[in-house]
Amino acid sequence: MYDLVIRNGKIVDGSGQASFMGDIAISGDRIVKIGKVESVGNKEIDAEGNLVTPGWVDIHTHYDGQVCWDEYLTPSCWHGVTTVVMGNCGVGFAPVKPGTEEFLVQLMEGVEDIPGVALNEGVSWDWESFPEYLDSIGKKNYAMDVGAMIGHGPIRSYVMGMDRCQGKEEASDSEIDQMAEITKEAIEAGALGFSTSRTYLHRDKFGEYVPGTEATAKEMRKIANTIADLGQGTLEIVSDWMDQDIELDWVKEFVEKSDRTLTYAQTGGNPVETWKYCEENFSKGVKIRPQFPGRPTGMLFSLESTVHPFIAHPSYAQIANKSLEEKVNAMKDESFKEQILSEEPAVDKNHMIYTLMTAFDKQFPMDEIPDYEPSYEASIAGIAESSNKSVMEVMYEELLKNDGKTFVWAPFSPYPDHNLDTYKMMMEFNSSVAGLSDGGAHCGLICDASMPTWNIAHYTRDRVKGEKIPLEFLIRKQTKETAETFGLMDRGQIKEGYMADINIIDHEKLCVYKPEMVHDLPTGSRRIIQKAGGYIATIKSGIVTFRNDEATGELPGTVLRGERTAEAISA
């Protein structure tokens, strides 16, 4: 008798091959039979012809602190994710010397907009080294498996000290050797790789560039070569210079001379040249993988979020610290409205934030089920044009809707011609891999952890502005290919011997709902969440963790220790 049998599913197995109808038998945490299953299961689920897919593997998250207080790792658990990789962008919480914890909190707060007060309250800090960090978080079980990379920021601050690690001062040879040794120790203990941030966009709470931003190619080569020599671990990088020799030289050396994977997000320069290199060489076995988001990263403006177009107006400053209800009541007063609409914001108009806050043709009020490929007519500018009102008046009125809980989506990644053709093109690269959901991060302004759900719903079913993407292709991109990027060869496919990590999905009902602001972080700090609909069941390691979008209370997930291989199943 099997532990669980899923019957009558439309199986999209993650391989990219055509879907097929069949059953799946599970014993323990493994898939043991696929096709027609005659034997009964201790438990059975009738999929009734609905989609049966591998669980999503989300490789770009920031749950490094949240693992200490939230076993479910929301919001990712609501979106069919059964494995996450955290420690991206060079930030994290180990290694850490006693007494320097606040420095790492300020890095995380600055780069990833996770409230420092919540981190200080919720993170246990019962470790110094990275292996000790894995031991600490490994004491609990989770709704999904959790993998972690070691970040350049913590390593550099641990070796060079807080005063030297962020500046232009180069690390000495002995310090570089020590960083490489810490990286080696972490990967041997189970880290899935090493991450670094090389972009001027990433700054700490006080506006200083994060450690590693301007680290020399010598330093990067040493760490990369350490990973290559180990034959374990993936290198993740966010960089402004991926198209320049200063970065690309050591990157090419790493991926061309080793069998290791490098995955990246490019934040500056000309991405086309880098994409060309990836596409030309990936087919030759060079493991370099640009990460794609399904949609532009976007700010969420509301009266509760970190930024909105009235945040710097003098009149708004008078109510900024009041409760949401008090803000709404004040803003409903016609004299207050008249006054604030007559004001200029007290902000540098050359600053990027001002440009983003006033790009009204790329700002869109969100419905119950949001549209992330909206037309100009749905923008604040378009609404203003059709209603013969000013853009600021329209924005004001939108922010007051739903008792001040409405969000206005404002993409700050490119959204050319009001369509997602560029993003679709990135998805269809052979070398690209799904990423950049940033689950657990950007609590006060962004919520893209819903990306795995939305990608499937939009590109395979809802898209009207251009061609759709085949379901089998896109599922492969966020299961098999994401898993393989980090050497997790035991998941990402519905295949005998693989982990029984599975979603059963009502494809017609699959959706993401509009974001909402909650105050459920430690100390009652805020964050934006976004839930999903259409998941009939999510199964982790053979155990049903979610049923009809509700948690079952089961927590079979563990902390991953290194790369994985699938088990052989005897006939």
C-alpha positions in Angstrom: 0.0 0.0 0.0 1.2 3.5 -0.9 1.1 6.3 1.6 -0.6 8.7 -0.9 -2.0 8.2 -4.4 -3.0 11.1 -6.6 -5.5 10.0 -9.2 -6.8 11.4 -12.5 -4.4 14.3 -12.8 -3.4 16.2 -15.9 0.3 15.8 -15.2 2.8 18.5 -16.3 5.9 16.8 -15.0 8.4 19.7 -15.2 10.5 18.1 -18.0 8.9 20.4 -20.6 7.3 17.5 -22.4 3.6 17.4 -23.2 1.1 16.9 -20.4 -0.6 13.5 -19.9 -3.3 12.0 -17.8 -2.3 9.7 -15.0 -1.9 8.7 -11.4 1.0 9.3 -9.0 2.0 7.0 -6.1 4.0 8.2 -3.2 5.8 6.3 -0.4 7.4 8.3 2.3 8.8 11.5 0.8 9.3 10.0 -2.7 7.4 9.5 -5.9 7.5 5.8 -6.6 5.1 5.3 -9.5 3.6 7.4 -12.3 0.9 6.2 -14.8 -1.9 3.8 -14.0 -1.7 3.0 -10.2 -3.7 -0.1 -9.4 -2.9 -0.4 -5.7 -4.7 1.7 -3.2 -3.1 4.4 -1.1 -3.4 4.9 2.6 -4.7 8.4 1.5 -5.9 9.3 -1.9 -6.7 12.5 -3.7 -8.8 12.6 -6.9 -7.3 15.4 -9.0 -10.5 15.3 -11.2 -8.5 16.2 -14.3 -6.9 19.3 -12.8 -3.2 20.2 -13.2 -0.7 18.2 -11.3 2.8 19.8 -11.3 6.0 19.8 -9.3 6.1 22.2 -6.4 7.7 25.5 -7.4 11.3 26.0 -6.5 11.9 29.7 -5.8 15.6 30.5 -5.9 15.6 34.2 -5.0 14.2 34.9 -1.6 15.2 36.7 1.6 13.8 34.7 4.5 17.1 34.7 6.3 15.6 36.3 9.4 12.0 35.2 9.0 13.0 31.5 9.3 13.6 32.3 13.0 9.9 33.2 13.7 7.7 31.9 10.8 7.7 28.2 10.0 5.3 28.8 7.0 7.5 31.4 5.3 4.6 33.4 4.1 3.8 34.6 1.5 5.6 31.9 -0.5 3.8 29.0 1.1 0.5 30.4 -0.3 1.8 30.2 -3.8 2.7 26.6 -4.3 6.4 27.0 -3.4 7.9 23.8 -1.8 11.6 24.9 -1.9 13.2 28.3 -1.4 16.7 29.5 -1.6 17.6 32.5 0.6 20.8 34.4 1.2 20.6 36.3 -2.1 22.1 39.7 -3.0 25.1 39.3 -0.6 23.1 39.9 2.6 22.5 37.5 5.4 23.1 36.9 9.1 26.2 34.7 9.3 29.0 34.8 10.0 28.7 37.4 12.7 31.0 38.4 15.6 29.3 38.9 18.9 28.4 42.6 19.3 28.2 43.3 15.5 24.7 41.9 14.9 23.2 45.3 14.4 25.5 46.0 11.4 24.0 43.0 9.5 20.5 44.1 10.5 21.2 47.6 9.0 22.4 46.0 5.8 19.3 43.8 5.5 17.0 46.7 6.4 18.7 49.0 3.8 18.9 46.5 0.9 15.7 44.5 1.5 13.4 46.9 3.4 12.8 44.5 6.3 12.1 46.4 9.5 15.2 46.4 11.7 13.0 46.4 14.9 11.4 43.2 13.7 14.7 41.6 12.9 16.2 42.6 16.3 13.2 41.1 18.0 12.8 38.0 15.9 16.3 36.8 15.1 17.7 34.5 17.8 21.5 35.2 17.1 22.5 31.9 18.7 25.4 31.5 16.2 28.6 33.0 15.1 29.7 30.9 12.1 27.6 30.0 9.1 27.5 26.3 10.0 26.2 27.3 13.4 23.5 29.4 11.7 22.4 26.3 9.7 22.3 24.3 12.9 20.2 26.9 14.6 17.5 27.3 11.9 17.7 23.5 11.3 16.1 22.8 14.7 12.7 23.6 13.3 10.5 22.2 10.6 8.9 24.3 7.9 6.1 24.3 5.3 8.8 23.9 2.6 12.5 23.0 2.3 14.9 25.9 2.9 18.3 26.3 1.3 20.7 29.1 2.1 23.7 30.8 0.5 26.4 32.6 2.4 26.5 36.3 1.6 29.5 38.4 0.7 28.4 41.2 3.1 28.6 39.1 6.3 31.8 37.5 5.2 33.5 40.8 4.4 32.4 42.5 7.6 33.5 39.5 9.7 37.0 39.5 8.1 37.6 43.2 7.5 35.6 44.7 10.3 32.6 47.1 10.0 34.8 50.2 9.5 36.7 48.9 6.4 34.4 46.4 4.7 32.2 49.0 2.9 34.7 51.4 1.5 37.0 51.4 -1.5 39.9 49.9 0.6 41.0 46.7 -0.9 41.1 43.5 1.1 44.6 42.2 1.8 45.8 38.9 0.4 45.4 37.3 3.8 41.9 38.7 4.2 40.9 37.4 0.8 42.3 34.0 1.8 40.2 34.1 5.0 37.0 35.0 3.0 37.6 32.1 0.7 38.1 29.8 3.7 34.9 30.9 5.3 33.1 30.3 2.0 34.6 26.8 1.8 33.5 26.1 5.4 30.0 27.2 4.7 29.5 25.2 1.5 31.0 22.1 3.2 28.5 22.5 6.0 25.6 22.7 3.5 25.4 26.2 2.1 24.0 26.0 -1.5 26.4 28.7 -2.7 27.8 32.2 -2.3 26.1 35.5 -3.2 27.3 39.0 -3.8 25.9 42.4 -4.6 27.8 44.6 -7.1 25.2 47.3 -7.6 25.0 50.9 -6.4 21.3 50.3 -5.9 22.0 48.3 -2.8 22.8 50.4 0.2 22.6 50.0 3.9 20.2 51.8 6.2 22.4 54.9 6.2 23.0 55.0 2.4 26.4 53.4 2.3 27.2 50.8 -0.4 27.0 47.2 0.8 30.2 45.3 1.4 31.5 43.8 -1.8 30.1 46.4 -4.1 33.5 47.5 -5.2 35.5 44.4 -4.2 38.3 43.7 -6.7 38.3 41.1 -9.4 41.1 39.5 -7.5 38.8 39.0 -4.5 36.0 37.7 -6.6 38.3 35.3 -8.5 39.6 33.8 -5.3 36.1 33.1 -3.9 34.8 31.8 -7.3 37.8 29.6 -7.7 37.2 28.2 -4.2 33.7 27.2 -5.3 35.1 25.7 -8.5 37.7 23.7 -6.6 35.1 22.3 -4.2 32.9 21.2 -7.1 29.9 22.3 -5.0 27.8 25.5 -4.8 26.3 28.1 -7.0 27.4 31.7 -7.3 24.7 34.3 -7.4 25.5 37.9 -8.3 23.5 41.2 -8.7 25.7 43.6 -10.7 25.7 46.9 -12.5 28.7 45.8 -14.7 27.8 42.4 -16.1 28.4 43.7 -19.6 31.8 45.1 -18.8 35.2 43.4 -18.8 35.8 44.3 -15.1 33.1 41.8 -14.2 32.6 39.6 -17.2 36.3 38.5 -17.3 36.2 36.7 -14.0 32.7 35.5 -14.6 33.6 33.9 -17.9 36.7 32.4 -16.3 34.5 30.8 -13.6 31.7 29.4 -15.7 33.9 28.3 -18.6 36.6 26.5 -16.6 34.4 24.9 -14.0 31.2 22.9 -14.0 29.6 25.3 -11.5 26.6 27.5 -12.1 26.5 31.3 -11.9 23.1 33.0 -11.9 22.7 36.7 -12.0 20.5 39.8 -12.2 21.9 42.7 -14.2 21.0 46.1 -12.8 22.9 48.4 -15.2 24.6 48.6 -18.5 23.5 46.8 -21.7 21.8 43.5 -20.9 21.6 42.5 -24.5 25.3 41.8 -24.8 25.3 39.7 -21.7 22.2 37.8 -22.8 24.0 37.1 -26.1 26.9 35.6 -24.3 24.6 33.4 -22.1 22.6 32.1 -25.1 25.7 31.4 -27.2 27.4 29.5 -24.4 24.6 27.8 -22.4 24.0 25.3 -25.2 27.7 24.4 -25.1 27.4 23.4 -21.4 28.4 26.8 -19.9 26.2 27.2 -16.8 25.4 30.9 -16.7 21.8 31.7 -16.0 20.2 35.2 -16.1 17.2 35.3 -13.8 13.9 36.7 -15.1 10.9 38.1 -13.3 7.6 37.5 -15.0 6.7 41.2 -14.6 8.4 44.4 -13.8 9.4 44.9 -10.2 6.9 47.5 -9.0 6.3 49.7 -6.0 3.0 49.6 -4.2 1.8 53.0 -3.3 -0.7 53.3 -0.5 -1.3 55.5 2.6 0.4 52.7 4.6 3.4 52.1 2.3 6.9 53.5 2.5 6.5 55.8 -0.5 3.6 57.4 -2.4 3.2 60.7 -4.4 2.1 62.8 -1.4 4.7 61.5 1.0 6.8 64.7 0.7 4.0 67.3 0.6 4.0 69.6 3.6 0.3 69.0 4.5 0.8 65.3 4.4 3.7 65.6 6.9 1.1 66.9 9.4 -0.7 63.6 9.3 2.1 61.1 8.4 2.3 59.6 11.9 -1.4 59.2 12.4 -3.3 56.0 12.1 -4.7 55.0 8.8 -8.2 55.8 9.9 -7.1 59.3 11.1 -5.3 59.9 7.8 -8.4 59.0 5.7 -10.6 61.2 7.8 -8.2 64.1 7.4 -7.9 63.6 3.7 -11.7 63.5 3.2 -11.8 67.1 4.2 -12.2 69.2 1.1 -10.1 72.1 2.4 -7.2 69.6 3.2 -7.5 68.2 -0.3 -7.5 71.6 -1.9 -4.4 72.6 0.1 -2.3 69.5 -0.6 -3.1 69.6 -4.3 -1.8 73.2 -4.4 1.5 72.2 -2.9 4.8 71.2 -4.3 6.6 68.2 -2.7 9.7 69.0 -0.5 11.9 66.7 -2.5 14.8 66.9 -4.9 13.1 66.8 -8.3 16.3 65.3 -9.8 16.1 62.3 -7.5 15.1 58.9 -8.9 12.3 58.6 -6.3 10.7 61.8 -7.5 10.8 60.6 -11.1 9.2 57.3 -10.1 6.5 59.0 -8.0 5.5 61.3 -10.9 5.5 58.7 -13.7 1.7 58.7 -13.7 1.5 56.9 -17.1 3.1 53.9 -15.3 1.0 53.9 -12.2 -2.1 51.6 -12.0 -4.8 51.3 -9.3 -5.2 47.6 -8.4 -8.4 45.6 -8.6 -9.3 42.6 -6.5 -7.5 40.4 -9.1 -4.7 42.7 -10.3 -3.7 43.2 -13.9 0.1 43.4 -14.2 0.0 44.0 -18.0 -2.3 47.1 -18.0 -2.8 49.6 -20.7 -2.2 53.3 -20.6 -5.9 53.9 -20.3 -5.9 52.1 -16.9 -3.0 54.3 -15.6 -3.4 57.4 -13.3 -2.6 59.5 -16.4 -5.1 57.7 -18.5 -7.8 58.0 -15.9 -7.0 61.7 -15.5 -7.2 62.3 -19.2 -10.6 60.5 -19.6 -12.1 62.2 -16.5 -10.7 65.7 -17.2 -9.0 65.8 -13.8 -5.4 66.4 -12.8 -3.2 63.4 -12.2 -2.6 64.4 -8.6 -6.4 64.6 -8.0 -6.9 61.2 -9.5 -4.1 59.7 -7.4 -5.5 61.4 -4.2 -8.9 59.9 -4.9 -7.5 56.4 -5.6 -5.5 56.4 -2.4 -8.7 57.1 -0.4 -10.7 54.2 -1.8 -11.4 51.1 0.3 -10.8 53.1 3.5 -7.3 54.0 2.4 -6.3 50.4 1.8 -6.1 50.6 -2.0 -2.7 50.0 -3.7 -1.5 51.7 -6.8 1.1 49.5 -8.7 4.0 51.5 -10.0 6.6 49.5 -12.0 10.1 50.9 -11.7 11.7 48.2 -13.9 11.1 48.9 -17.6 7.6 48.6 -18.9 8.0 49.5 -22.5 4.9 50.2 -24.6 2.7 49.0 -21.8 3.2 45.4 -22.5 5.4 42.5 -21.3 6.9 41.4 -24.6 10.4 42.0 -23.2 9.8 39.8 -20.2 8.3 37.1 -22.4 11.4 37.2 -24.5 13.6 36.8 -21.4 11.5 33.8 -20.3 12.1 32.1 -23.6 15.8 32.2 -23.5 17.3 28.8 -23.1 19.7 30.1 -20.5 17.2 32.0 -18.4 15.7 30.8 -15.1 12.8 32.1 -13.0 13.8 34.3 -10.1 13.6 37.7 -8.5 10.5 37.1 -6.4 12.3 38.5 -3.3 10.0 36.6 -1.0 10.3 37.9 2.6 11.8 41.3 1.5 10.7 44.8 0.7 8.0 44.7 3.3 6.8 48.3 3.0 6.8 48.8 -0.7 7.0 45.7 -2.9 5.4 42.2 -2.9 6.5 40.0 -5.7 6.5 36.6 -3.9 3.3 35.9 -5.9 5.4 35.6 -9.1 5.3 31.8 -9.4 1.5 31.8 -9.3 1.0 34.9 -11.5 3.4 33.6 -14.1 1.3 30.5 -14.7 -2.1 32.3 -14.6 -1.1 35.1 -16.8 1.2 33.7 -19.5 -0.5 30.4 -20.0 -4.1 31.5 -19.7 -4.9 35.2 -19.4 -2.6 37.1 -21.6 -4.3 39.1 -24.4 -1.6 41.6 -25.4 0.6 39.1 -27.1 1.3 35.4 -27.5 0.9 33.1 -24.5 3.6 30.7 -23.3 3.0 26.9 -23.3 2.2 25.6 -19.9 4.8 22.8 -20.1 7.6 25.3 -20.9 6.9 27.8 -18.2 6.4 25.1 -15.5 9.8 23.7 -16.4 11.3 27.1 -16.0 10.2 27.4 -12.4 10.7 23.8 -11.3 13.3 21.6 -13.0 15.5 24.5 -14.1 15.4 26.4 -10.8 16.2 23.2 -8.9 19.1 22.4 -11.2 20.5 25.9 -10.9 21.3 25.0 -7.3 22.2 21.4 -7.7 18.9 20.1 -6.3 18.6 17.2 -8.6 16.0 15.4 -6.4 13.2 17.8 -7.1 11.6 19.9 -9.8 10.1 17.0 -11.7 7.3 14.5 -11.3 9.6 11.5 -11.7 10.1 8.2 -9.9 12.8 8.6 -7.2 12.2 12.4 -6.9 10.9 14.3 -3.9 7.1 14.1 -3.6 6.8 17.9 -3.9 3.6 18.5 -5.9 0.9 21.1 -6.6 -2.7 20.2 -7.6 -4.1 23.3 -9.4 -7.4 24.4 -10.7 -5.9 26.1 -13.7 -9.1 28.1 -14.5 -9.3 29.5 -11.0 -5.6 30.1 -10.4 -5.0 33.7 -9.5 -3.3 36.2 -7.2 -5.4 38.6 -5.1 -4.7 42.2 -4.5 -2.0 43.0 -1.9 -2.8 43.9 1.6 -0.9 45.5 4.4 -0.7 43.5 7.7 1.1 44.1 10.9 2.2 40.6 11.9 6.0 40.9 12.0 7.7 40.8 15.4 6.9 44.0 17.4 3.8 44.4 15.2 5.9 45.8 12.3 4.2 46.0 8.9 4.6 44.1 5.7 2.7 43.7 2.4 1.3 40.2 1.6 -0.5 38.8 -1.4 -2.5 35.6 -1.3 -3.5 33.2 -4.1 -6.5 31.1 -5.2 -6.8 27.9 -7.2 -4.4 25.6 -5.3 -6.4 22.5 -4.6 -3.4 21.0 -2.7 0.2 21.6 -2.1 2.2 18.5 -1.1 5.7 18.7 0.5 7.7 15.4 0.9 4.5 13.4 0.5 2.6 15.4 3.1 -0.3 17.7 2.3 0.6 21.2 3.6 -2.2 23.2 2.0 -5.6 22.1 0.9 -7.9 24.5 -1.0 -5.6 27.4 -0.2 -5.6 26.7 3.6 -2.8 25.4 5.7 -3.2 21.9 7.1 -0.8 22.5 10.0 1.7 20.0 8.7 5.4 21.1 8.5 7.5 18.5 6.7 10.1 20.9 5.3 13.6 21.0 6.6 16.8 23.0 6.1 18.7 21.7 3.1 22.3 20.7 3.5 24.1 20.9 0.2 23.3 19.6 -3.2 20.9 16.6 -3.7 20.6 13.6 -6.0 17.5 11.6 -6.7 17.0 8.1 -5.3 16.9 5.0 -7.5 13.5 3.2 -7.3 13.7 -0.5 -7.6 11.2 -2.2 -9.9 
